[in-house]
Amino acid sequence: MYIITTKDRSHSLFSEEYDEIYHSGNGAIQESTHVFIKSGFDYALQNLIGEPALGNTLKIFEVGFGTGLNALLTVIAAQKQGAEVYYETIERYPVSLEVVKELNYTQLLEDEKYRPPFHSMHLSTWNAVHTITPFFSFKKNEDSLLDFQLPQGVFHIIYFDAFAPENQPEMWTVDVMKKLYQSLQPHGILVSYCSKSAFRKTLVEAGFDVEKLQGPPGKREMVRAHKRMTN
């Protein structure tokens, strides 16, 4: 893999193995902010926290840690909004520290105070919970989602950020979506950059109610899927 620069000047990676860029070429930061922060994190704070059945800590599971951009943006959002977050992620192919040090996210976000927590997440040991900031606890798992044993009924949000269905089809099956569905708390949501009709049908078959939203710049639509309370 190697670093490329997207249209908003933020870095992404290109995977030669999967022949795919990790983020939108129209802008890595703006895509992640739109899909995972505004449509996932912000929505959950406004609509999920405070429900009688839910706790006060926002619990997030990310499929595909990758460059750590989604996690970094969540650290920043949690700090700004004073929200306590537990963040768990899974990655089968970790990015090397040499590459991580070259990524320009904190420079573009104009707040170098987030460089230490960004590096801390990448440097932290696998399969253990770490306190990254007073608002943010973090655990990363070096494993395949297909083999990983997800807890049931724990998470408020799933950031589903796997490679595209045509490049990683095993990650977009009904069985995988059912597994993720079961890991969500009541009213929990899954957000993804993908809005293909086949994916939406898979989500419905797995038990979700599916909502199409406006996509980030350069993409017409994205998906937010809600756990059905009737199941």
HELIX and SHEET records of a PDB file:
HELIX    1   1 ALA A   28  SER A   32  1                                   5    
HELIX    2   2 THR A   33  PHE A   41  3                                   9    
HELIX    3   3 ASP A   42  ASN A   47  1                                   6    
HELIX    4   4 LEU A   69  GLN A   81  1                                  13    
HELIX    5   5 LEU A   97  VAL A  100  1                                   4    
HELIX    6   6 TYR A  105  LEU A  108  1                                   4    
HELIX    7   7 GLU A  112  TYR A  114  5                                   3    
HELIX    8   8 ARG A  115  LEU A  123  1                                   9    
HELIX    9   9 PRO A  169  MET A  171  5                                   3    
HELIX   10  10 VAL A  174  SER A  183  1                                  10    
HELIX   11  11 SER A  197  ALA A  206  1                                  10    
SHEET    1   A 3 TYR A   2  THR A   5  0                                        
SHEET    2   A 3 HIS A  11  SER A  15 -1                                        
SHEET    3   A 3 GLU A  20  ILE A  21 -1                                        
SHEET    1   B 8 VAL A 129  THR A 133  0                                        
SHEET    2   B 8 PHE A 136  ASN A 141 -1                                        
SHEET    3   B 8 VAL A  85  ILE A  90  1                                        
SHEET    4   B 8 LEU A  58  VAL A  63  1                                        
SHEET    5   B 8 PHE A 155  PHE A 160  1                                        
SHEET    6   B 8 LEU A 184  SER A 192  1                                        
SHEET    7   B 8 GLU A 221  LYS A 227 -1                                        
SHEET    8   B 8 PHE A 208  GLN A 214 -1                                        
END                                                                             
